[in-house]
Amino acid sequence: FSAYGYPYSIDPSETFLNYPPRFAANFMWFNSTHGITNAQQCAAKCQEIDAHAGGWNPKSADCFCYMTQVGLCLEPCLSEVEVDFSRTPQNDFNYCMKSFCHMEWYYDEEYCDVTMSFDIASCDSKIESLDIPTNDEPPEDFSVYG
């Protein structure tokens, strides 16, 4: 994806890019209704809107553009056949403190419960084992989300 200004990719066998709900404004989504039908078109679209990173999911045919690196993190528990590309290398991203499928970050119930058969206990155990760095910032207060 270097031709589009994204010299780095994220290893899809390990993780994919994610973000806490409070950073949702930094995210844009596109699909075939926007003329995006493959990973190259996705990277071109992300470049067009000057996004910091992006991702193409071939299963859902969705394109994700992340406008800034602020808030971006690596999914700690799920792996997905997603092609993520970035202006910075994978090791510049910390793991997220929660999974995409944790209740506080619950974006898609069917995806989490049916497609991925999300196991919260297993995920919590994996997150503990990762010893996730927090960049000397206090942990996010999820109580504001209910």
Residue frames as a rotation matrix with the C-alpha (Angstrom) as fourth column:
PHE 1
0.558 0.830 0.000 0.00
0.830 -0.558 0.000 0.00
0.000 0.000 -1.000 0.00
SER 2
-0.255 -0.783 -0.567 3.07
0.669 -0.566 0.481 2.21
-0.698 -0.257 0.669 -0.26
ALA 3
-0.696 0.014 0.718 1.74
0.652 -0.408 0.640 3.68
0.302 0.913 0.275 -3.51
TYR 4
0.300 0.892 0.338 -1.07
0.489 -0.448 0.749 5.22
0.819 -0.060 -0.570 -1.44
GLY 5
-0.049 -0.419 0.907 1.21
-0.522 -0.764 -0.380 6.56
0.852 -0.492 -0.181 1.31
TYR 6
0.692 0.320 0.647 0.80
-0.720 0.369 0.588 3.59
-0.051 -0.872 0.486 3.69
PRO 7
-0.047 -0.840 -0.541 4.16
-0.772 0.374 -0.514 1.80
0.634 0.394 -0.666 3.97
TYR 8
-0.880 -0.304 0.366 3.13
-0.475 0.587 -0.656 -0.39
-0.015 -0.750 -0.661 6.93
SER 9
-0.014 0.888 -0.460 0.61
-0.442 0.407 0.800 -3.16
0.897 0.214 0.386 7.38
ILE 10
-0.110 0.117 0.987 -0.82
-0.974 0.187 -0.130 -4.90
-0.200 -0.975 0.093 10.45
ASP 11
-0.919 -0.267 -0.291 -0.43
-0.323 0.931 0.167 -8.69
0.227 0.248 -0.942 10.68
PRO 12
-0.095 0.995 0.017 -4.03
-0.859 -0.091 0.504 -9.96
0.503 0.033 0.864 10.28
SER 13
0.047 0.087 -0.995 -3.21
0.175 0.980 0.095 -13.32
0.983 -0.179 0.031 11.88
GLU 14
-0.712 -0.419 -0.563 -2.56
0.618 0.006 -0.786 -11.50
0.333 -0.908 0.255 15.16
THR 15
-0.362 0.468 -0.806 -4.84
0.560 -0.582 -0.589 -8.48
-0.745 -0.665 -0.051 15.39
PHE 16
-0.092 0.271 0.958 -6.56
0.868 -0.449 0.210 -5.60
0.487 0.851 -0.194 13.64
LEU 17
-0.911 -0.247 0.330 -6.88
0.112 -0.919 -0.378 -1.86
0.397 -0.307 0.865 14.26
ASN 18
0.087 0.915 -0.394 -9.55
0.885 0.110 0.452 -0.79
0.457 -0.388 -0.800 16.72
TYR 19
-0.726 -0.280 0.629 -10.43
-0.002 -0.912 -0.409 2.26
0.688 -0.298 0.661 18.82
PRO 20
-0.757 0.487 -0.436 -12.36
0.548 0.110 -0.829 3.08
-0.356 -0.866 -0.351 22.00
PRO 21
0.105 0.915 0.390 -15.89
0.994 -0.112 -0.006 4.44
0.038 0.388 -0.921 21.44
ARG 22
0.498 0.103 -0.861 -14.85
0.398 -0.909 0.122 7.91
-0.771 -0.404 -0.493 22.59
PHE 23
-0.486 -0.739 -0.466 -12.72
-0.175 -0.440 0.881 8.18
-0.856 0.510 0.085 19.42
ALA 24
-0.003 0.578 0.816 -15.53
0.726 0.563 -0.396 7.25
-0.688 0.591 -0.421 16.99
ALA 25
0.801 0.317 -0.508 -15.40
-0.025 -0.830 -0.558 10.72
-0.599 0.459 -0.656 15.40
ASN 26
-0.053 -0.925 -0.376 -11.91
-0.722 -0.225 0.654 9.84
-0.690 0.306 -0.656 14.06
PHE 27
-0.655 -0.113 0.747 -13.34
0.178 0.938 0.298 6.96
-0.735 0.328 -0.594 12.01
MET 28
-0.082 0.650 -0.755 -14.98
-0.900 -0.375 -0.224 6.85
-0.429 0.661 0.616 8.56
TRP 29
-0.348 0.096 0.933 -16.61
0.103 0.993 -0.064 3.84
-0.932 0.074 -0.355 6.89
PHE 30
-0.158 0.257 -0.954 -17.12
-0.940 -0.336 0.065 3.12
-0.304 0.906 0.294 3.18
ASN 31
-0.217 0.091 0.972 -18.41
0.124 0.990 -0.065 0.22
-0.968 0.106 -0.226 1.06
SER 32
-0.619 -0.056 0.784 -19.62
0.746 0.273 0.608 -0.54
-0.248 0.961 -0.127 -2.47
THR 33
0.522 0.848 0.087 -22.31
0.843 -0.498 -0.203 2.16
-0.129 0.179 -0.975 -2.24
HIS 34
0.663 -0.407 -0.628 -19.36
-0.178 -0.901 0.396 4.60
-0.727 -0.151 -0.670 -2.12
GLY 35
0.826 -0.318 -0.465 -17.61
-0.476 0.048 -0.878 2.87
0.301 0.947 -0.112 -5.04
ILE 36
-0.187 -0.906 0.380 -15.17
-0.982 0.171 -0.075 0.98
0.003 -0.387 -0.922 -2.81
THR 37
0.810 0.556 -0.185 -14.96
-0.572 0.819 -0.041 -2.72
0.129 0.139 0.982 -3.72
ASN 38
0.642 -0.637 -0.426 -11.37
0.513 0.770 -0.379 -3.78
0.570 0.024 0.822 -2.95
ALA 39
0.469 -0.520 -0.714 -8.37
0.789 -0.117 0.604 -3.07
-0.397 -0.846 0.355 -0.73
GLN 40
-0.586 -0.732 0.347 -6.63
0.810 -0.509 0.293 -0.80
-0.038 0.453 0.891 -3.27
GLN 41
-0.116 0.632 0.766 -9.73
0.370 -0.688 0.624 1.39
0.922 0.356 -0.154 -3.68
CYS 42
0.788 0.361 -0.499 -10.00
0.568 -0.111 0.816 1.51
0.239 -0.926 -0.292 0.10
ALA 43
-0.012 -0.884 -0.466 -6.38
0.875 -0.234 0.423 2.69
-0.483 -0.403 0.777 0.45
ALA 44
-0.646 -0.176 0.743 -6.95
0.627 -0.678 0.384 5.28
0.436 0.714 0.548 -2.30
LYS 45
0.369 0.864 0.342 -10.06
0.375 -0.475 0.796 6.56
0.851 -0.166 -0.499 -0.48
CYS 46
0.690 -0.175 -0.702 -8.22
0.700 -0.085 0.709 6.77
-0.184 -0.981 0.064 2.84
GLN 47
-0.450 -0.892 0.042 -5.39
0.851 -0.414 0.323 8.64
-0.271 0.181 0.946 1.11
GLU 48
-0.318 0.417 0.851 -7.90
0.577 -0.628 0.523 10.99
0.752 0.657 -0.041 -0.54
ILE 49
0.707 0.655 0.267 -9.32
0.151 -0.509 0.848 12.02
0.691 -0.559 -0.458 2.83
ASP 50
-0.068 -0.896 0.439 -5.81
-0.480 -0.356 -0.802 12.12
0.875 -0.265 -0.405 4.39
ALA 51
0.904 0.400 0.150 -6.47
-0.341 0.465 0.817 9.32
0.257 -0.790 0.557 6.90
HIS 52
0.112 -0.890 0.443 -3.62
-0.976 -0.014 0.218 8.11
-0.188 -0.456 -0.870 9.09
ALA 53
-0.881 -0.321 0.348 -4.53
-0.291 0.947 0.136 4.45
-0.373 0.019 -0.928 8.63
GLY 54
-0.005 0.921 -0.390 -7.17
-1.000 -0.003 0.004 2.24
0.003 0.390 0.921 7.12
GLY 55
-0.719 -0.198 0.666 -8.43
-0.287 0.958 -0.025 -1.27
-0.633 -0.209 -0.745 6.71
TRP 56
-0.231 0.621 -0.749 -10.28
-0.908 0.139 0.395 -3.44
0.349 0.772 0.532 4.22
ASN 57
-0.405 0.211 0.890 -12.39
-0.450 0.801 -0.395 -6.39
-0.796 -0.560 -0.229 5.34
PRO 58
-0.840 0.018 -0.543 -12.86
-0.521 0.255 0.815 -8.74
0.153 0.967 -0.205 2.37
LYS 59
-0.810 0.578 -0.102 -15.59
0.586 0.787 -0.194 -10.78
-0.032 -0.217 -0.976 4.12
SER 60
0.036 0.863 -0.504 -17.89
0.686 -0.388 -0.616 -7.81
-0.727 -0.323 -0.606 4.72
ALA 61
-0.105 -0.207 0.973 -16.48
0.927 -0.374 0.020 -5.68
0.359 0.904 0.231 1.86
ASP 62
0.916 0.360 -0.178 -16.09
0.402 -0.805 0.436 -2.75
0.014 -0.471 -0.882 4.24
CYS 63
-0.048 -0.903 0.427 -13.44
0.600 -0.367 -0.711 -0.04
0.799 0.222 0.559 4.16
PHE 64
0.766 0.215 -0.606 -12.38
0.637 -0.381 0.670 1.71
-0.087 -0.899 -0.429 7.36
CYS 65
0.039 -0.753 0.657 -10.39
0.426 -0.582 -0.693 4.95
0.904 0.307 0.298 7.43
TYR 66
0.485 -0.018 -0.874 -8.91
0.864 -0.140 0.483 6.21
-0.131 -0.990 -0.052 10.70
MET 67
0.844 -0.011 0.537 -8.30
0.243 -0.884 -0.400 9.95
0.479 0.468 -0.743 10.50
THR 68
0.311 -0.776 0.549 -5.64
-0.831 -0.503 -0.240 10.18
0.462 -0.381 -0.801 13.21
GLN 69
-0.356 -0.494 -0.793 -3.45
0.046 0.839 -0.543 7.83
0.933 -0.230 -0.276 15.21
VAL 70
-0.739 0.113 0.664 -5.00
-0.653 -0.363 -0.665 9.24
0.166 -0.925 0.343 18.39
GLY 71
0.074 0.811 0.580 -7.00
-0.890 0.316 -0.328 6.49
-0.449 -0.493 0.745 20.06
LEU 72
0.522 0.103 -0.847 -6.01
-0.644 0.699 -0.312 3.77
0.560 0.708 0.431 17.59
CYS 73
-0.144 -0.539 0.830 -5.00
-0.870 0.469 0.154 0.52
-0.472 -0.700 -0.536 19.20
LEU 74
-0.650 -0.156 -0.744 -4.66
-0.556 0.765 0.325 -3.17
0.518 0.625 -0.584 18.36
GLU 75
0.479 0.878 0.010 -7.52
-0.729 0.391 0.562 -5.57
0.489 -0.276 0.827 19.06
PRO 76
-0.325 -0.732 0.599 -6.29
-0.944 0.287 -0.162 -7.83
-0.053 -0.618 -0.784 21.89
CYS 77
-0.325 0.271 0.906 -8.60
-0.418 0.819 -0.395 -10.85
-0.849 -0.506 -0.152 21.55
LEU 78
0.663 0.655 0.362 -10.00
0.080 0.420 -0.904 -11.25
-0.744 0.629 0.226 18.05
SER 79
-0.662 -0.739 -0.121 -8.30
-0.035 -0.131 0.991 -11.89
-0.748 0.661 0.061 14.77
GLU 80
0.527 0.847 -0.066 -9.97
0.027 -0.095 -0.995 -11.09
-0.849 0.523 -0.073 11.49
VAL 81
-0.149 -0.519 0.841 -9.09
0.928 0.222 0.301 -11.47
-0.343 0.825 0.449 7.85
GLU 82
0.900 0.381 -0.211 -8.68
0.323 -0.909 -0.263 -7.72
-0.292 0.168 -0.942 7.51
VAL 83
0.056 -0.874 0.482 -6.05
0.933 -0.126 -0.337 -5.86
0.355 0.469 0.809 5.55
ASP 84
0.866 0.178 -0.466 -4.95
0.391 -0.822 0.413 -2.91
-0.310 -0.541 -0.782 7.72
PHE 85
0.079 -0.831 0.551 -2.46
0.862 -0.221 -0.457 -0.33
0.501 0.511 0.698 6.49
SER 86
0.811 0.148 -0.566 -0.87
0.509 -0.655 0.559 2.61
-0.288 -0.741 -0.606 8.25
ARG 87
0.697 -0.604 0.387 1.62
-0.189 -0.675 -0.713 5.43
0.692 0.424 -0.585 8.09
THR 88
0.000 -0.688 0.726 3.27
-0.993 -0.084 -0.080 4.02
0.116 -0.721 -0.683 11.23
PRO 89
-0.570 -0.309 -0.761 4.48
-0.360 0.927 -0.107 0.47
0.739 0.213 -0.639 12.00
GLN 90
0.340 0.770 -0.539 2.45
0.106 0.538 0.836 -2.05
0.934 -0.342 0.102 14.02
ASN 91
-0.088 -0.430 -0.899 4.82
0.915 0.322 -0.244 -1.83
0.394 -0.844 0.365 16.99
ASP 92
-0.904 -0.156 0.397 3.91
0.044 -0.960 -0.276 1.88
0.424 -0.232 0.875 17.38
PHE 93
0.006 0.976 0.218 0.39
-0.582 -0.174 0.795 0.84
0.813 -0.132 0.567 18.45
ASN 94
-0.811 -0.127 0.572 -0.48
-0.567 0.414 -0.712 -0.43
-0.146 -0.902 -0.407 21.91
TYR 95
-0.716 0.650 -0.255 -3.05
0.520 0.740 0.426 -3.12
0.466 0.173 -0.868 22.46
CYS 96
-0.126 0.783 0.609 -6.51
-0.385 -0.604 0.698 -1.86
0.914 -0.146 0.378 23.37
MET 97
-0.822 -0.140 0.552 -7.49
-0.567 0.112 -0.816 -2.11
0.053 -0.984 -0.171 27.02
LYS 98
-0.052 0.848 0.528 -10.75
-0.348 0.480 -0.805 -3.78
-0.936 -0.225 0.270 25.97
SER 99
-0.752 -0.120 0.648 -11.83
0.477 0.579 0.661 -5.91
-0.455 0.807 -0.378 23.02
PHE 100
-0.873 0.478 -0.098 -14.08
-0.353 -0.479 0.803 -4.78
0.337 0.736 0.587 20.20
CYS 101
-0.200 0.838 -0.508 -16.64
0.083 0.531 0.843 -7.18
0.976 0.127 -0.176 21.72
HIS 102
-0.818 -0.017 -0.575 -16.48
0.575 0.012 -0.818 -6.12
0.020 -1.000 0.000 25.38
MET 103
0.106 0.989 -0.103 -19.82
0.990 -0.115 -0.080 -4.72
-0.091 -0.094 -0.991 26.47
GLU 104
0.206 -0.063 -0.977 -18.40
0.308 -0.943 0.126 -1.20
-0.929 -0.326 -0.174 26.86
TRP 105
-0.568 -0.514 -0.643 -17.17
-0.472 -0.436 0.766 -1.28
-0.674 0.739 0.005 23.25
TYR 106
-0.336 0.473 0.815 -20.00
0.443 0.842 -0.307 -3.40
-0.831 0.258 -0.492 21.82
TYR 107
-0.677 0.001 -0.736 -20.18
-0.531 -0.693 0.487 -2.26
-0.510 0.720 0.470 18.21
ASP 108
-0.222 0.510 -0.831 -21.91
-0.865 0.291 0.409 -5.24
0.451 0.809 0.377 16.60
GLU 109
0.056 0.322 0.945 -23.86
-0.853 0.508 -0.122 -7.82
-0.519 -0.799 0.303 18.61
GLU 110
0.940 0.340 0.010 -24.27
-0.280 0.792 -0.542 -10.38
-0.192 0.507 0.840 15.79
TYR 111
0.432 -0.862 -0.266 -20.60
-0.412 0.074 -0.908 -10.16
0.802 0.502 -0.323 14.86
CYS 112
-0.373 -0.640 0.672 -19.47
-0.873 -0.005 -0.488 -10.66
0.316 -0.768 -0.557 18.47
ASP 113
-0.058 0.443 0.895 -21.97
-0.775 0.545 -0.320 -13.25
-0.630 -0.712 0.311 19.65
VAL 114
0.825 0.487 0.286 -22.58
-0.194 0.720 -0.666 -15.26
-0.531 0.494 0.688 16.49
THR 115
0.828 -0.505 -0.245 -19.70
-0.249 0.061 -0.967 -14.79
0.503 0.861 -0.075 14.05
MET 116
-0.095 -0.980 0.172 -16.85
-0.567 -0.089 -0.819 -14.64
0.818 -0.175 -0.548 16.58
SER 117
0.585 0.383 -0.715 -18.45
0.349 0.677 0.648 -16.55
0.732 -0.628 0.262 19.51
PHE 118
-0.086 -0.668 0.739 -16.80
-0.384 -0.662 -0.643 -14.03
0.919 -0.339 -0.200 21.83
ASP 119
0.457 0.095 -0.885 -15.72
0.683 0.600 0.417 -15.44
0.570 -0.794 0.209 25.21
ILE 120
0.681 -0.121 0.722 -15.26
-0.298 -0.947 0.123 -12.57
0.669 -0.299 -0.681 27.66
ALA 121
0.884 -0.366 0.289 -13.47
-0.197 0.268 0.943 -14.64
-0.423 -0.891 0.165 30.33
SER 122
0.454 -0.732 0.508 -10.90
0.842 0.539 0.024 -15.92
-0.292 0.417 0.861 27.83
CYS 123
0.410 -0.256 0.876 -10.43
0.503 -0.738 -0.451 -12.41
0.761 0.625 -0.174 26.46
ASP 124
0.865 -0.059 0.499 -9.97
-0.403 -0.676 0.617 -10.85
0.301 -0.735 -0.608 29.90
SER 125
0.741 -0.623 0.250 -7.35
0.235 0.590 0.773 -13.47
-0.629 -0.514 0.584 30.69
LYS 126
0.305 -0.629 0.715 -5.50
0.944 0.101 -0.314 -12.71
0.125 0.771 0.625 27.45
ILE 127
0.608 -0.038 0.793 -5.60
0.087 -0.990 -0.114 -8.96
0.789 0.138 -0.598 28.12
GLU 128
0.923 -0.279 0.267 -4.10
-0.315 -0.146 0.938 -9.51
-0.222 -0.949 -0.222 31.58
SER 129
0.526 -0.751 0.400 -1.29
0.606 0.660 0.444 -11.57
-0.597 0.009 0.802 30.06
LEU 130
0.478 -0.317 0.819 -0.46
0.733 -0.369 -0.571 -8.83
0.484 0.873 0.056 27.53
ASP 131
0.017 -0.419 -0.908 0.46
0.830 -0.501 0.247 -6.35
-0.558 -0.757 0.339 30.28
ILE 132
0.353 0.282 0.892 -0.89
0.869 -0.452 -0.201 -3.56
0.347 0.846 -0.405 28.12
PRO 133
-0.712 -0.629 -0.313 1.08
0.695 -0.697 -0.179 -0.28
-0.106 -0.344 0.933 28.33
THR 134
0.396 0.911 -0.113 -1.00
0.897 -0.410 -0.163 2.79
-0.195 -0.036 -0.980 28.99
ASN 135
-0.062 -0.517 0.854 1.52
0.656 -0.666 -0.355 5.49
0.752 0.538 0.381 28.01
ASP 136
-0.847 -0.331 -0.417 1.46
0.525 -0.389 -0.757 6.80
0.088 -0.860 0.503 31.60
GLU 137
-0.574 0.750 0.329 -2.17
-0.571 -0.655 0.495 7.84
0.587 0.097 0.804 31.16
PRO 138
-0.608 0.430 0.668 -4.81
-0.528 0.409 -0.744 6.76
-0.593 -0.805 -0.021 33.64
PRO 139
-0.839 0.353 0.414 -7.11
0.511 0.771 0.379 3.99
-0.186 0.530 -0.828 32.37
GLU 140
-0.730 0.640 0.241 -10.21
-0.251 -0.579 0.776 5.17
0.635 0.506 0.584 30.56
ASP 141
-0.787 0.558 0.263 -13.26
-0.265 0.079 -0.961 5.51
-0.557 -0.826 0.085 32.82
PHE 142
-0.897 0.438 -0.061 -15.83
0.155 0.440 0.885 3.30
0.414 0.784 -0.462 31.11
SER 143
-0.537 0.736 -0.412 -18.55
0.719 0.144 -0.680 4.16
-0.441 -0.662 -0.607 33.65
VAL 144
-0.573 0.314 -0.757 -19.45
-0.354 -0.928 -0.117 7.21
-0.739 0.201 0.643 31.55
TYR 145
-0.781 0.253 -0.571 -20.87
-0.526 0.226 0.820 4.82
0.336 0.941 -0.043 28.94
GLY 146
0.166 0.979 0.117 -23.46
-0.852 0.083 0.517 3.40
0.496 -0.186 0.848 31.33
